Amino acid sequence: MKISLKSIPHIANKISIDLNKSGVVTMTKGLEAVAHEAEKILMHNVRQEIALEDKAAGICDDNVEEIDFMLVDERQLFFMIKKKLAPEFGIILNYEERYSDLSHKILDELYEEDLIHFEVTENRIKNIIYNAITSFIADSSQIEDAVMEKIRTYKKKYIPGTDEFEILHEKITREELMKRGME
């Protein structure tokens, strides 16, 4: 599953919390500094993927007449173009490999910035980061369902896409994350 820009701060917080709870990491500048560095790396990666998708969509748009003429499935063509351009953008399309790579980049940055100290193998720390990312993603659909269910219970009806809805959605999401120890 893809990481969305909206979920990045929450994933970064989960990484810092899980590292802190692991008992094998000492944080030199606290949870916020660790979360901030993780957020920067995740943000860069997601923005690169967005740029990649924009480029692939642009190529499809530029060739829409040929696509229609050849009766090609535009969605399938989009993914083929995305796959071809991915190395140019530094994007790994296999999510398992991508999250592993991101975990390693986050670990390297935390170590280089002297934000964490540890006396175990780097692989163990990388696994904690990887598990934080993947478990957040796995839990995110359950969290979204709980948030939407709670919003539906309000007497006032909130319309998705409005500022009012987004503010309430973010507030309830934070509450859900806190309830689950992820914030």
C-alpha positions in Angstrom: 0.0 0.0 0.0 1.2 3.5 -0.8 2.2 6.0 1.8 0.2 9.2 1.5 1.5 12.7 2.3 -1.2 13.0 5.0 0.0 9.9 6.8 3.7 10.7 6.9 3.7 12.7 10.2 1.9 9.8 11.8 4.3 7.2 10.4 7.2 9.3 11.5 5.8 9.5 15.1 5.2 5.8 15.2 8.8 5.2 14.1 10.1 7.4 17.0 7.7 5.9 19.5 8.6 2.3 18.5 12.3 3.0 18.6 11.9 4.6 22.0 9.8 1.6 23.3 12.3 -0.9 21.9 14.6 -0.6 24.8 17.7 -0.9 22.5 17.9 2.7 21.4 18.9 5.8 23.3 17.6 9.0 21.8 20.0 11.9 22.2 17.6 14.7 21.3 14.2 13.2 22.0 11.3 11.8 20.1 10.5 14.9 18.1 14.0 15.1 16.5 13.8 11.5 15.4 10.3 11.9 14.0 11.3 15.0 12.2 14.2 13.3 10.4 12.0 10.3 9.5 9.4 12.6 8.2 11.9 14.4 5.9 13.0 11.1 4.3 9.5 9.8 3.9 8.3 13.1 2.5 11.1 13.2 -0.1 10.3 9.7 -1.2 6.6 10.3 -1.5 7.1 13.5 -3.4 9.4 11.7 -5.8 6.7 9.1 -6.4 4.2 11.9 -7.1 6.6 13.5 -9.6 7.0 10.1 -11.2 3.3 9.6 -11.5 2.9 13.1 -12.9 5.5 12.4 -15.6 3.8 9.0 -16.5 0.4 10.7 -16.6 1.8 13.5 -18.8 3.2 10.9 -21.2 -0.2 9.2 -21.4 -2.0 12.5 -21.9 0.5 13.5 -24.7 -0.3 10.3 -26.5 -4.0 9.9 -25.8 -4.9 9.7 -29.5 -2.5 6.8 -30.1 -3.7 5.1 -27.0 -7.3 5.3 -28.2 -6.4 4.3 -31.7 -4.5 1.2 -30.5 -7.2 0.3 -28.0 -4.6 0.1 -25.2 -5.7 0.0 -21.5 -4.6 3.4 -20.3 -4.2 2.3 -16.7 -2.0 -0.6 -17.7 0.1 1.7 -19.9 0.4 4.2 -17.1 1.9 1.5 -14.8 4.2 0.3 -17.6 5.5 3.8 -18.1 5.8 4.3 -14.3 7.8 1.1 -14.1 10.1 2.2 -16.9 10.7 5.7 -15.3 11.0 4.6 -11.7 14.8 4.2 -11.6 15.2 7.7 -13.0 13.2 9.0 -10.1 14.9 6.7 -7.5 11.6 4.9 -6.7 11.4 1.3 -5.8 7.9 0.1 -6.9 7.9 -3.2 -4.8 6.5 -1.9 -1.5 8.4 -4.5 0.7 11.7 -3.5 -0.9 10.8 0.1 -0.8 10.0 0.2 2.9 13.2 -1.8 3.6 15.2 0.8 1.7 13.4 3.7 3.4 14.1 2.0 6.8 17.8 1.9 6.0 17.8 5.5 4.9 16.1 6.6 8.0 18.5 4.6 10.2 21.5 6.1 8.4 20.1 9.6 8.8 19.3 9.1 12.5 22.8 7.7 13.1 24.6 10.4 11.0 22.7 13.2 12.8 23.6 11.6 16.2 20.0 11.3 17.1 20.2 7.7 18.3 22.7 5.4 20.0 22.5 1.7 20.1 24.5 -1.4 20.9 22.7 -3.9 18.8 23.0 -4.7 15.1 21.9 -2.1 12.6 19.6 -4.7 11.1 17.7 -4.9 14.4 17.1 -1.2 14.4 16.2 -1.2 10.7 13.6 -3.9 11.4 12.0 -1.8 14.2 11.7 1.1 11.7 10.4 -1.2 8.9 7.9 -2.8 11.3 6.7 0.7 12.4 6.1 1.6 8.7 4.3 -1.6 7.7 2.3 -1.9 10.9 1.0 1.7 10.5 0.0 1.0 6.9 -1.7 -2.2 8.0 -3.6 -0.5 10.8 -4.4 2.6 8.7 -7.5 1.1 7.1 -8.9 0.1 10.5 -8.1 3.6 11.8 -9.8 5.2 8.8 -12.9 3.0 9.3 -13.1 4.0 13.0 -12.7 7.7 12.2 -15.4 7.6 9.5 -17.7 5.7 11.8 -17.3 8.3 14.5 -17.9 11.1 12.1 -21.1 9.5 10.9 -22.4 9.4 14.5 -22.3 13.2 14.8 -25.7 14.9 14.5 -24.3 17.5 12.2 -23.4 16.0 8.8 -19.9 16.8 7.6 -19.2 16.8 3.9 -15.9 15.1 2.8 -13.6 17.6 1.1 -14.7 20.6 3.1 -12.3 22.3 5.5 -14.6 21.5 8.4 -14.6 17.8 7.6 -10.8 17.8 7.2 -10.2 19.4 10.5 -12.6 17.0 12.3 -11.1 14.0 10.4 -7.6 15.0 11.5 -8.7 15.5 15.1 -10.4 12.2 15.3 -7.5 10.5 13.5 -5.1 11.8 16.2 -7.4 10.6 18.9 -7.5 7.1 17.4 -3.8 7.0 17.0 -3.3 8.1 20.6 -5.7 5.5 21.7 -3.6 2.9 19.9 -0.3 4.2 21.2 0.8 5.4 17.7 0.9 9.2 18.4 
